[in-house]
Amino acid sequence: MVYSVGSHYVWLVDPKKSPQVAAAFPVTPGSVEPAPGSYAVYSRTPTTTGTDGKQIEHVVRFAQQNGVVFGFSAAVDGATPTTDPSAKTGGIRSGRAEGQLLWDFAPKDTKVVVIA
């Protein structure tokens, strides 16, 4: 999986198909972005409440930096978060269909590469 902090885009890349993009879609970042580098999915949660109070699903966490947890999710109501610059949030929101694709693609230990 590749996430671009510059374009706010995700590419799901299948390494078994020398690499082939299985899906690509835009996302909405939180107020803080992860540093470029290579990470791995370490935690997944089917449903929970986001820092914006919305019900979210398909939460896939891949990094923690300076007390901020970074992960992908989708709001059950389809909403994208309104970024509050005073709150340090690392949730990266996608649409529900894309959230399902990401959930199915990224089990624990899946590599996540963050690029500028």
PyMOL commands that set and color helices and strands:
alter all, ss='L'
color gray80, all
select helices_A, chain A and resi 15-17+96-105
alter helices_A, ss='H'
color red, helices_A
select strands_A, chain A and resi 2-4+9-14+20-26+37-40+43-49+55-65+68-75+90-94+111-115
alter strands_A, ss='S'
color yellow, strands_A
deselect
rebuild
show_as cartoon
